[in-house]
Structures are given as C-alpha cells and as structure tokens.
Amino acid sequence: ASTYEHVHQIVEEGIDHCHESSHDNNGNRRNSRDLSGRVGLTNLGNTCFMNSSLQCLSNTIPLTDYFLGYDYRGEINRENFLGTKGELVTSFAELTKYLWLGGESSFRPEGFKSNLGRFAPQFEGNEQHDSQELLAFLLDGIHEDLNRVRKRPYIEDKDCDGTNDEGDAITAWSHYLQRNRSIVVDLFQGQLRNTMTCRNLQPDGITRGCGRISVKFDPFMYLSLPISDDCDTLDDCLDKFCEEEWMGGDERWYCDRCKCHVDATKKIDL
C-alpha cells in the first residue's frame, strides 16, 4: 500500500472477505460484518477502566488499519530495553483482530490482561484503576515495542529566544524523531511551545524584567486540561490551557541573565 487511503481500502476489503467466508458453529454461513469494531469486552472484575481504553484505541481507525493491514511485526524492536521485546504490542494486535475479524458479539480479554499484568504489576488483579494511567502505559509500551530507531543518539536540548520559532520548532521535532519514530508518534504525539519571559518585580512594585525570553519545544502525547464553569467545549479548555500564567512566589523562574529566581510569565502553545 502506497498511501494511508490505500491501506484503509485494503483493510476494508479484507474485513469484508473475512466475514463473507465466516460460518457459525453449525457450519452455516453468516454475515457478521456489522460486528466489526462493535464487539463488547467482558468485564473481568472491575476492568471497565481497561475495556473503555481498549475500545477507544480500537476505534482509532488509523491505528486499527495499521495492525490489520500492515506488517507491524517487521517494525518490532526487540533490542529496546524500554519495551517488552514485542510481547505487549503483539498481544494488543491479537486483541484488535478479535474485535474486528472475530465475528462474535463479545470477547473476554483474559490473554491481554494477563500480559499487561506481567509488564505492569500495578494492573494485576481485578481492582479498579485510572483509565488515563492505563492508556499512558499502553501507548508508551506500544511505542517502545515499535520504535523504528535502533540506536538513539545523544542530542542536547536547545534553548531558543523566540526569534525563529518556525525553524526552531522544525529542528526540535527533527531531533525528537532521531530518537523516537513509531506509529504512536505518527498518530498521537504533537509539539508544545513553552515560552518563559522574565518579569523581575522590584521592591517598589515596578516590573523591570530584563526581557529575557526562553523558548523550548517539547513533544507531548497527553494534556491535562483545566475545566472551569465557563468552559463549554473542548476548545474552551484548550484555550484556558494556553492562557499566559504568572509565575511568582515559590514558582519563580531562574533567569540566567539576571542570575537569580525572578517573577516571570509562562505561555504554552500547541
């Protein structure tokens, strides 16, 4: 497949073919195409946190297309000590196949749950956990198992001054890709611009900041968004996340030009 649209087309055709040739326990042909991606996951105690997260990932169609229509095994990085030598991603891929090709209305994810507990003991047992915590571990694990970078170079972070944001952002992302490249990076990660500005407040109450501006570009996969009474939409929460913030008191910023901790403003942009 040469493009994503081509991959998606091949996967759709493969799913149709799979279900056209499926049979029930009595050997009768059945049409189970409507069940693709609509298969329930049986609760294994208090595992609704896991099931809901898995359903979200399963219905992220580009990710599902990757596991159903691409040779993901060829990208498994078995040398990465941060990964699971491919065991976690293989388990997730098998689960994805059951949800889209299995033809049953429900599925017990016991095998996936068992493998998950091997690599993340905090998820052993049947206790309730946080969905975001599970998603964070799972996406990080899939990324490390599929990281196309076999040898990560050391790259020193660059402190920018805001005069060439577009070029500095491209450089920072290029450096990041030299250490991290996978389907997870392609689909789920982005870049933040973090701008700190010296606002050194003097005892007389007058701001005489040196004007030092420090800009850093950082990758992200998750955002913890603030919610207030005036937030009606997700865009409202994102706007609030990106509001300029005053850094004073215990949160004062060290300005390497003033050579001391100073009042400052912090601004994050996507």
N, C-alpha and C positions, 0 to 999 in steps of 0.2 A: 504494500500500500504506500502511495506516494504522498498523500495528504491526510489530514485528520478526517475530512469528509469521506475519503475513500475507506479509511479504517472503519468508520461508523457504518458505512454501507455494507462492508463485508461482514461485520458483526451482526447486523440486522438480518442479512441473508442467511448467515449461519444459524441464528436463533430460529428463524422460520423453518429451515431444513430440519433442524433437530426436533422441533415439535411436530412437524408433519410426519415424521417417522417414529414417533413415540407410541407406546402401547400401554394399556393398563395391565393389572395382574392377571387378567383373564385372556390376554393376548389380543384384545380388541384395540384398534387404532383410536386414538383420542386427540382432540385438538386442545392443547394446553398453552397455546401462545399467549392467551390473556393472563396467564400466571407469571410470565417473565417479569422479574423485578417486583412482583407483588406477593412474594412468599413471606409468610409470617415466621418469626423466630420464637421458638418456645422459651418461656421464662424458666431458667434453671435456678429457682430460688428467688433471689432479689436481683436478677441480672437485667432488669429493664434498662438500666443505665448503659449496659453494653449493647443490648439489642437495638436501642434507638440510635446509638452512634453508628453501628454497623449498617443500619438501614439508610442513614444519611449518606454514608460513603458509597453504598451500593447504588444509590440513585444519583450520585455524581457521575453522570453518563460518560464523560471523557475518561474517568478513572476505570469504570467498568469496561469500556471499549478497549482500554489498554490491556487488561487482564484476559479478556475474551478473544481479542483479535491481534495480539502482538506477542512475540516471543519474549516474554518477560524473563524467562529462565536464563536467556542469554545475557541479561544485564545483572544477574545476581552477583554481588561482590562478596565472595566467601573469605576474602582476606581482611575485611574490615573488622577490626576488633570492637568497634562500636555497634555492630549489627549482630544478627543471630545466625550468620552463615546461611541465610536464605530460608530458615525454617519458619519464621514468622510470616514473611511475605508469601511463602508457598501455602501456608495454612489459610491466609486471607484469600488468596487466589482460588483455592478449592471451595471456600465458602461462597465466593462470588459466583462460581459456576453452578452451585446448587441453587442459588437464588434466582438465576436467570435461565438455567438449562434443565433444572431438575424435574419440573413438571408437577411437583407436589404443592399443596397449598400451605404447608408449614414445614419447618425444619428445626431439628434440635442441634444447636451449635456446640455440642459437647467437645468435639475434637479441637475446635478453635479455642474454646475456653480452657481446655487442658494445656495447650501450647502457650497460650497467653500467660497462664499462671507459672509456667516453667521459667519464663524470661522476666516476668514482673510478679514476684511473690505477693505483692500487695493486692493483686486481683484474684488470688486463690480463694477457695471457699465460695459461699453464696451470699456474702454480705453486699449491702448497697454501697456504691461508690459514686464519685462525681463523673458525669459524662465527659466533661471537658478534660479531666485528668486522663481518662481512658483514650480519648481522641488524640491528645498530645503524645502519649506514649506510643500509640499505634502508628500515627503518621511519622513520628521520628524513627520508629523501628523500620517501617517500610522504606523510608528514605535511605537509611543506612544500609539496608539489605540490597538496595538497588542503586546505590551511589556509583555512577559511572567513573568517578575519579578513583583510581587505584593508589596513587601516590600524591598526598596532599603537600603542596609547597608551603613554606612559611611566608606569610605576607603581612607586613607591618601596616597597621591602621594609619590612615592619613587624616590629619586634622585640617579641614578646609576653612576658608574665610568668607564664603558666600559670594565670591566674585565670579565663579564659574560653575554654578550649580549643575547645569546640564552635563557638562563634561565630567565633573567630579562624580556625579551620580552614575554615569556610564562606567567610569573607571572602577568605582566601588563594586558595582554589580559584576563587572568582569572579573575582579579579584575574587569575589564570592564564588563564582562559577568555576574557578580554578580549583576549588576545594569541595564544592557541593553541586552535583548535577544528577538529577533523577526526575522521574515523573512527578514526584511530590513537589519538587522545586518548580517544575513547569506549571503545575495546576494550582498550588496552594500558597505559594510564597510571593511576597512583594517587598517593597523597599520603603523605609521611613527616612525622612529628613529631620534631623534633630538640631535645632538652632538655639544656641545659648548666647545671650547678649549681656555684657557687663553693665549693670546699673548701680554702681557703687554709691550707696546713700551715705552722705556725710552727716556728722552730728547735728548740723544746723538744719537738717531736713531737706537739703537740696541735693538732687541727684547729679553727681559729677562722674558718672561712669566713664571709663577710658574709651568706651565704644568698641571694645574687643568683641568680635563675633567669631564664634566657633561653630562649625557645621560638621555633622557626622551623618553618614548614610549607613543605615543598618537594615539587614534583612529581617522580615517578620513572617510568621505563619499564623499567629493568633493575636487578637486585640481584645483587651479588657476595656469595654466601653462604659462610660458613665451614663447613668439614667437619672433624669430629673422629671419633675412634674410637667415641664414644658417640652419634653421630648415625646413627640407623637409618632415619629417614623425612625427608621434606621439611619437615614441621612441626618436627622436631628442629632442622634447620638454620635455620629461620626464628626459632625460639626463641633459638638461640645468637646470631643476628644482632641480636636485640633486647635482649640482655643489657646491663646497665649496665657502662660501661667507665671505668676510671680514667685520667685524662689528667695525666701528670706528666712531669718531665724536659723533653726537647725538645718535647713535645706540650702543654705547659702552655697554658692558655686565658687570653686577656686579659679581665679583668673590668673593665668601665668604671666600676664603683663603687669597687673597690679601686685603680683606676688603675695596674695592673701585671699581669704574667702570673702566674697562680696555678694551683695544683693544682685540678682540677675533675673532675666526673663527667659522662659523656656517655651519654644514653639515647635510642635510636631506637625509634620505634613506627610500625607501619603503620596 
